Amino acid sequence: LDKILLGTMLGKEQMGIYAACYKLGVFMSLYIMAFRLGAEPFFFNQSHKENAKEIYARILTWFTIIGALFMLVVVVYMNLFATILLGKPEYYEALSIVPIILLANLILGIYNNLSIWYKLTDNTSFGMYISVIGAILTILINILFIPKIGYIASAWVTLIAYGVMTLISYYFGEKYYKVPYNLSKVISYLSVSTGLSFVSYYFFKENYFISTIMIIAFILMVLFNEKKELKTIFKL
């Protein structure tokens, strides 16, 4: 919908620039798609087990860790990816939307994780209501802010809509099917990755030495925090 509105309100040129840079979010989209294909059948297969909720919580933590790392890597090497995928330098003016779109898609992936509660409890109508709320936000904010700030509004509304949908799903999930998610870890990994992405993009753009150190620092943080979990996974 954002691309249709941009084409109508700003013209096809601006819509094309936005759509081209949106392609750099394909890495996160592919990650989420692959996860969904494997995770949903797994969630249902595990639902009868006593520790099913603990398993769901661990999956969300690791989904966030890997997604946060993906986001950081794409932002750090954004210009290299842009050269390969975009081609035309005139598209580069909209690269500022890429970190927002990556974070938005990662939040959408978290929403997909959280949505297991209404699928397992046969409350799938909640999925429709939550999606309608996201659609209304998308339409209203795009119409109000595209004329004022252009295509950056469409990027932000994507993040806002997915963020609101995630919060609503978590709220009702706590009521109908409470899972002991480790929110402190999920939020901390998201925050650190987002912060490092911001610093890399605005202060060390194309300084791949410093930015690569940021990626290594994030990985080391994960290894330190999750060393017990990793030993269990790999039976070290």
C-alpha positions as CSV (number, residue, x, y, z in Angstrom):
1,L,0.0,0.0,0.0
2,D,2.8,2.4,0.8
3,K,4.2,2.2,-2.8
4,I,0.7,2.8,-4.3
5,L,0.2,5.9,-2.1
6,L,3.7,7.2,-2.8
7,G,3.1,6.8,-6.5
8,T,-0.2,8.6,-6.3
9,M,0.9,11.4,-3.9
10,L,4.5,12.0,-4.9
11,G,4.9,10.5,-8.4
12,K,6.4,7.4,-9.9
13,E,10.0,8.6,-9.6
14,Q,9.8,8.9,-5.8
15,M,8.0,5.7,-5.6
16,G,10.6,4.0,-7.7
17,I,13.5,5.3,-5.5
18,Y,11.7,4.1,-2.4
19,A,10.9,0.7,-3.9
20,A,14.5,0.2,-5.0
21,C,15.9,0.8,-1.6
22,Y,13.2,-1.3,0.0
23,K,14.8,-4.2,-1.8
24,L,17.7,-4.1,0.7
25,G,15.2,-5.3,3.3
26,V,14.9,-8.6,1.3
27,F,17.6,-10.2,3.5
28,M,15.4,-9.9,6.6
29,S,12.3,-10.8,4.6
30,L,13.9,-14.1,3.4
31,Y,15.1,-14.8,7.0
32,I,11.5,-14.4,8.3
33,M,10.0,-16.4,5.5
34,A,12.4,-19.3,6.1
35,F,11.7,-19.2,9.8
36,R,8.0,-19.2,9.4
37,L,8.1,-22.2,7.0
38,G,9.9,-24.3,9.6
39,A,8.7,-22.8,12.9
40,E,5.0,-23.0,12.6
41,P,4.8,-26.8,12.1
42,F,7.4,-27.1,14.8
43,F,5.4,-25.0,17.2
44,F,2.3,-27.2,16.7
45,N,4.3,-30.4,17.1
46,Q,5.7,-29.2,20.4
47,S,2.5,-27.9,21.8
48,H,1.6,-31.1,23.7
49,K,4.9,-31.2,25.6
50,E,5.1,-30.0,29.2
51,N,8.0,-27.6,28.4
52,A,6.5,-26.3,25.2
53,K,6.3,-22.7,26.5
54,E,9.9,-22.7,27.6
55,I,10.9,-23.9,24.1
56,Y,8.8,-21.1,22.5
57,A,10.6,-18.6,24.7
58,R,14.0,-19.9,23.8
59,I,13.1,-19.8,20.1
60,L,12.1,-16.1,20.3
61,T,15.4,-15.2,22.0
62,W,17.5,-16.9,19.3
63,F,15.3,-15.6,16.5
64,T,15.9,-12.1,17.8
65,I,19.7,-12.7,18.2
66,I,20.1,-13.9,14.6
67,G,17.8,-11.3,13.2
68,A,19.5,-8.5,15.1
69,L,22.9,-9.8,13.7
70,F,21.4,-9.8,10.1
71,M,20.2,-6.2,10.6
72,L,23.6,-5.0,11.8
73,V,25.5,-6.8,9.0
74,V,23.2,-5.3,6.3
75,V,23.5,-1.8,7.7
76,V,27.3,-2.0,8.1
77,Y,27.8,-3.2,4.5
78,M,24.8,-1.3,3.1
79,N,26.7,0.6,0.4
80,L,28.2,-2.6,-0.9
81,F,24.8,-4.3,-1.1
82,A,23.4,-1.1,-2.7
83,T,26.1,-1.2,-5.4
84,I,25.2,-4.8,-6.2
85,L,21.4,-4.7,-5.9
86,L,20.5,-1.1,-6.9
87,G,23.0,-0.2,-9.6
88,K,21.8,3.4,-10.2
89,P,23.4,6.0,-7.9
90,E,20.2,8.2,-8.0
91,Y,18.6,5.5,-5.8
92,Y,21.1,6.0,-3.0
93,E,19.3,9.0,-1.7
94,A,16.7,6.8,0.0
95,L,19.2,4.5,1.7
96,S,18.1,6.1,5.0
97,I,14.9,4.0,4.9
98,V,16.8,0.7,4.9
99,P,17.7,0.5,8.7
100,I,14.1,1.4,9.5
101,I,12.7,-1.2,7.1
102,L,15.1,-3.9,8.5
103,L,14.1,-3.2,12.0
104,A,10.4,-3.1,11.0
105,N,10.7,-6.5,9.4
106,L,12.6,-7.9,12.4
107,I,9.7,-6.7,14.6
108,L,7.3,-8.4,12.2
109,G,9.2,-11.6,12.7
110,I,8.9,-11.2,16.5
111,Y,5.1,-10.7,16.0
112,N,5.0,-14.0,14.0
113,N,6.7,-15.7,17.0
114,L,4.2,-14.2,19.5
115,S,1.2,-15.0,17.3
116,I,1.5,-18.7,18.2
117,W,-0.8,-18.0,21.2
118,Y,-3.9,-17.3,19.2
119,K,-3.2,-20.2,16.8
120,L,-2.8,-22.8,19.6
121,T,-5.8,-21.5,21.6
122,D,-8.1,-21.3,18.5
123,N,-8.5,-17.6,18.8
124,T,-7.4,-16.9,15.2
125,S,-9.9,-14.0,14.9
126,F,-7.5,-12.0,17.0
127,G,-5.0,-12.2,14.1
128,M,-7.6,-10.6,11.8
129,Y,-8.3,-7.8,14.3
130,I,-4.6,-7.1,14.9
131,S,-4.0,-7.0,11.1
132,V,-6.9,-4.6,10.7
133,I,-5.4,-2.3,13.3
134,G,-2.0,-2.4,11.5
135,A,-3.7,-1.6,8.2
136,I,-5.6,1.4,9.6
137,L,-2.4,2.8,11.0
138,T,-0.6,2.3,7.7
139,I,-3.3,4.1,5.7
140,L,-3.8,7.0,8.1
141,I,-0.1,7.8,8.8
142,N,0.9,7.4,5.2
143,I,-1.9,9.8,4.0
144,L,-1.1,12.3,6.8
145,F,2.7,12.4,6.6
146,I,3.7,11.5,3.0
147,P,2.9,15.0,1.8
148,K,5.0,16.4,4.7
149,I,8.1,14.3,4.8
150,G,7.9,12.0,1.7
151,Y,8.8,8.4,1.5
152,I,10.5,8.4,4.9
153,A,7.0,8.4,6.3
154,S,6.2,5.1,4.7
155,A,9.3,3.6,6.3
156,W,8.4,4.8,9.7
157,V,4.8,3.8,9.5
158,T,5.9,0.2,8.6
159,L,7.9,0.2,11.9
160,I,5.1,1.8,13.9
161,A,2.4,-0.6,12.5
162,Y,4.4,-3.7,13.1
163,G,5.4,-2.4,16.6
164,V,1.8,-1.8,17.6
165,M,0.7,-5.2,16.3
166,T,3.5,-6.9,18.3
167,L,2.6,-5.1,21.5
168,I,-1.1,-6.0,21.1
169,S,-0.3,-9.6,20.4
170,Y,2.0,-9.8,23.4
171,Y,-0.6,-8.2,25.7
172,F,-3.3,-10.7,24.8
173,G,-0.9,-13.6,24.7
174,E,-0.1,-12.9,28.3
175,K,-3.8,-13.4,29.1
176,Y,-4.7,-16.4,27.0
177,Y,-1.4,-18.3,26.7
178,K,1.3,-17.0,28.9
179,V,4.8,-17.8,27.6
180,P,7.9,-17.0,29.8
181,Y,9.6,-14.9,27.1
182,N,12.9,-13.4,28.3
183,L,12.0,-9.9,27.4
184,S,15.1,-8.4,29.0
185,K,17.3,-10.4,26.5
186,V,15.0,-9.7,23.5
187,I,14.9,-6.0,24.2
188,S,18.6,-5.7,25.0
189,Y,19.7,-7.5,21.8
190,L,17.3,-5.4,19.7
191,S,18.5,-2.2,21.4
192,V,22.2,-3.0,21.1
193,S,21.9,-4.0,17.4
194,T,19.8,-0.9,16.6
195,G,22.2,1.4,18.5
196,L,25.3,-0.1,16.7
197,S,23.5,0.2,13.4
198,F,22.7,3.9,14.1
199,V,26.3,4.6,15.0
200,S,27.7,2.8,12.0
201,Y,25.3,4.4,9.5
202,Y,25.6,8.0,10.8
203,F,29.2,8.1,12.0
204,F,31.2,5.3,10.3
205,K,29.5,4.9,7.0
206,E,31.9,3.0,4.6
207,N,34.4,2.8,7.4
208,Y,34.3,-1.0,7.3
209,F,37.1,-1.6,9.8
210,I,35.3,0.2,12.6
211,S,31.9,-1.1,11.6
212,T,33.2,-4.7,11.4
213,I,34.5,-4.4,14.9
214,M,31.0,-3.5,16.0
215,I,29.7,-6.7,14.4
216,I,32.4,-8.7,16.2
217,A,31.5,-6.9,19.5
218,F,27.9,-7.9,19.1
219,I,28.8,-11.5,18.4
220,L,31.1,-11.6,21.5
221,M,28.3,-10.2,23.6
222,V,26.0,-13.0,22.4
223,L,28.7,-15.6,23.1
224,F,29.3,-14.3,26.6
225,N,25.6,-14.0,27.5
226,E,24.5,-17.3,25.9
227,K,27.5,-19.5,26.7
228,K,25.5,-21.9,28.8
229,E,22.8,-22.1,26.2
230,L,25.3,-22.7,23.5
231,K,27.0,-25.4,25.5
232,T,23.6,-27.1,25.8
233,I,22.8,-26.8,22.1
234,F,26.2,-28.1,20.9
235,K,26.6,-30.4,23.9
236,L,30.1,-29.1,24.7
